[in-house]
Amino acid sequence: MQVFEDSPPRQTDNLGPVRARCTTDVGREACLRTLKDAACRLGADVVWGVADAPRVVGDKNEWSGRAAHTR
């Protein structure tokens, strides 16, 4: 699973939005793994539009992006 901040460098088919919310005691990589797992369940091999840092929502960190499958 590849993760991009901007649009992927190759053509993809958009599968939809994905989101992961993790408590602040969960590390960055573990929470991004949750995001990748959500994308994988949609059949994606790419997640794009992922910010460099999570958005803080209450006591949780939220990562979001767009799941896509490369052509």
Buried (B, 14 or more C-beta within 10 A) or exposed (E): BBBBEEEBEEEBEEBEEBEBBBEEEBEEEEBBBBBBEBBBEBEBBBBBBBEEEBEEEEEBBBBBBBBBBEE
